[in-house]
Amino acid sequence: MSDVLNEAYGIVQCKECPWYKSCVAPMRFTAEDIRRQLESSAPGMNTPSPVDLSMQSLLSSMATAAQNSLLEGCPVFIDRLRANPNLAQSIKEMMRNWGKEE
């Protein structure tokens, strides 16, 4: 009986989640976002001079790298992955075999 209640709770928990059916999404960073973050972390560096071309290029590269490697995820989905290592492993295997014919 507790299995049925746990399953029902999981379904209700997902349907109430604002992430419903969109459990993960790539994080979106821009060079401007990273520049603002760097300025806020080092307040003494807030000089009004414009950012030079090489720094802008570095920030753009950092933004691209972050978008390609970071995901933002639903807290319910993340909790389920942490609680069940086999689930995470099966998702990894499914992604590794994506597109291969069985």
C-alpha atoms as a printed R data frame, in Angstrom:
    type eleno elety resid chain resno      x      y       z
1   ATOM     1    CA   MET     A     1  0.000  0.000   0.000
2   ATOM     2    CA   SER     A     2  2.842  2.389   0.776
3   ATOM     3    CA   ASP     A     3  4.243  1.845  -2.751
4   ATOM     4    CA   VAL     A     4  0.963  3.009  -4.268
5   ATOM     5    CA   LEU     A     5  0.903  6.068  -2.002
6   ATOM     6    CA   ASN     A     6  4.526  6.892  -2.840
7   ATOM     7    CA   GLU     A     7  3.792  6.602  -6.555
8   ATOM     8    CA   ALA     A     8  0.691  8.793  -6.238
9   ATOM     9    CA   TYR     A     9  2.626 11.350  -4.204
10  ATOM    10    CA   GLY     A    10  5.346 11.452  -6.885
11  ATOM    11    CA   ILE     A    11  2.780 12.076  -9.633
12  ATOM    12    CA   VAL     A    12  1.039 14.828  -7.663
13  ATOM    13    CA   GLN     A    13  4.375 16.374  -6.744
14  ATOM    14    CA   CYS     A    14  5.358 16.591 -10.425
15  ATOM    15    CA   LYS     A    15  2.000 17.960 -11.605
16  ATOM    16    CA   GLU     A    16  2.184 20.749  -9.004
17  ATOM    17    CA   CYS     A    17  5.764 21.613  -9.961
18  ATOM    18    CA   PRO     A    18  6.282 24.740 -12.099
19  ATOM    19    CA   TRP     A    19  8.780 22.683 -14.113
20  ATOM    20    CA   TYR     A    20  6.100 20.143 -15.122
21  ATOM    21    CA   LYS     A    21  7.244 18.254 -18.254
22  ATOM    22    CA   SER     A    22 10.374 20.418 -18.486
23  ATOM    23    CA   CYS     A    23 12.574 18.786 -15.867
24  ATOM    24    CA   VAL     A    24 15.853 20.142 -17.212
25  ATOM    25    CA   ALA     A    25 16.813 23.101 -19.357
26  ATOM    26    CA   PRO     A    26 20.167 24.530 -20.430
27  ATOM    27    CA   MET     A    27 21.215 27.477 -18.328
28  ATOM    28    CA   ARG     A    28 21.453 30.691 -20.307
29  ATOM    29    CA   PHE     A    29 24.424 32.955 -19.718
30  ATOM    30    CA   THR     A    30 25.530 35.955 -21.681
31  ATOM    31    CA   ALA     A    31 28.862 37.732 -21.594
32  ATOM    32    CA   GLU     A    32 27.044 40.616 -19.887
33  ATOM    33    CA   ASP     A    33 25.764 38.271 -17.131
34  ATOM    34    CA   ILE     A    34 29.290 37.041 -16.433
35  ATOM    35    CA   ARG     A    35 30.704 40.586 -16.483
36  ATOM    36    CA   ARG     A    36 28.083 41.707 -13.930
37  ATOM    37    CA   GLN     A    37 28.846 38.690 -11.740
38  ATOM    38    CA   LEU     A    38 32.570 39.434 -11.836
39  ATOM    39    CA   GLU     A    39 31.950 43.092 -10.982
40  ATOM    40    CA   SER     A    40 29.701 42.204  -8.064
41  ATOM    41    CA   SER     A    41 32.226 39.705  -6.667
42  ATOM    42    CA   ALA     A    42 35.079 42.252  -6.813
43  ATOM    43    CA   PRO     A    43 33.521 45.623  -5.871
44  ATOM    44    CA   GLY     A    44 36.871 47.445  -5.895
45  ATOM    45    CA   MET     A    45 37.234 46.661  -9.581
46  ATOM    46    CA   ASN     A    46 34.139 48.636 -10.644
47  ATOM    47    CA   THR     A    47 35.904 51.163 -12.787
48  ATOM    48    CA   PRO     A    48 33.810 52.958 -15.390
49  ATOM    49    CA   SER     A    49 36.278 52.131 -18.186
50  ATOM    50    CA   PRO     A    50 34.833 50.013 -20.996
51  ATOM    51    CA   VAL     A    51 35.766 46.348 -21.248
52  ATOM    52    CA   ASP     A    52 38.504 45.779 -23.820
53  ATOM    53    CA   LEU     A    53 38.092 43.425 -26.780
54  ATOM    54    CA   SER     A    54 40.124 40.540 -25.334
55  ATOM    55    CA   MET     A    55 38.132 40.597 -22.086
56  ATOM    56    CA   GLN     A    56 34.867 40.643 -24.054
57  ATOM    57    CA   SER     A    57 36.081 37.650 -26.057
58  ATOM    58    CA   LEU     A    58 37.008 35.796 -22.846
59  ATOM    59    CA   LEU     A    59 33.602 36.525 -21.323
60  ATOM    60    CA   SER     A    60 31.828 35.335 -24.467
61  ATOM    61    CA   SER     A    61 33.832 32.102 -24.425
62  ATOM    62    CA   MET     A    62 32.973 31.572 -20.762
63  ATOM    63    CA   ALA     A    63 29.276 32.133 -21.490
64  ATOM    64    CA   THR     A    64 29.335 29.613 -24.337
65  ATOM    65    CA   ALA     A    65 31.156 27.030 -22.220
66  ATOM    66    CA   ALA     A    66 28.673 27.480 -19.381
67  ATOM    67    CA   GLN     A    67 25.691 27.014 -21.703
68  ATOM    68    CA   ASN     A    68 27.169 23.801 -23.078
69  ATOM    69    CA   SER     A    69 27.906 22.214 -19.705
70  ATOM    70    CA   LEU     A    70 25.369 23.395 -17.130
71  ATOM    71    CA   LEU     A    71 21.743 22.489 -16.705
72  ATOM    72    CA   GLU     A    72 19.096 23.994 -14.542
73  ATOM    73    CA   GLY     A    73 16.796 21.335 -13.149
74  ATOM    74    CA   CYS     A    74 13.558 20.769 -11.359
75  ATOM    75    CA   PRO     A    75 14.140 20.207  -7.627
76  ATOM    76    CA   VAL     A    76 11.886 17.126  -7.655
77  ATOM    77    CA   PHE     A    77 13.854 15.575 -10.532
78  ATOM    78    CA   ILE     A    78 17.182 16.375  -8.850
79  ATOM    79    CA   ASP     A    79 15.999 14.805  -5.567
80  ATOM    80    CA   ARG     A    80 14.925 11.673  -7.436
81  ATOM    81    CA   LEU     A    81 18.317 11.410  -9.157
82  ATOM    82    CA   ARG     A    82 20.139 11.834  -5.844
83  ATOM    83    CA   ALA     A    83 17.928  9.289  -4.091
84  ATOM    84    CA   ASN     A    84 18.252  6.641  -6.797
85  ATOM    85    CA   PRO     A    85 21.710  6.199  -8.368
86  ATOM    86    CA   ASN     A    86 20.304  3.482 -10.639
87  ATOM    87    CA   LEU     A    87 17.932  6.023 -12.189
88  ATOM    88    CA   ALA     A    88 20.825  8.344 -12.993
89  ATOM    89    CA   GLN     A    89 22.819  5.435 -14.442
90  ATOM    90    CA   SER     A    90 19.921  4.287 -16.617
91  ATOM    91    CA   ILE     A    91 19.461  7.826 -17.959
92  ATOM    92    CA   LYS     A    92 23.188  7.973 -18.780
93  ATOM    93    CA   GLU     A    93 22.985  4.659 -20.629
94  ATOM    94    CA   MET     A    94 19.891  5.778 -22.514
95  ATOM    95    CA   MET     A    95 21.669  8.952 -23.641
96  ATOM    96    CA   ARG     A    96 24.819  7.045 -24.647
97  ATOM    97    CA   ASN     A    97 22.729  4.747 -26.830
98  ATOM    98    CA   TRP     A    98 20.541  7.495 -28.263
99  ATOM    99    CA   GLY     A    99 19.858  6.898 -31.936
100 ATOM   100    CA   LYS     A   100 21.348  3.420 -32.059
101 ATOM   101    CA   GLU     A   101 19.041  0.830 -33.469
102 ATOM   102    CA   GLU     A   102 18.303 -2.129 -31.239
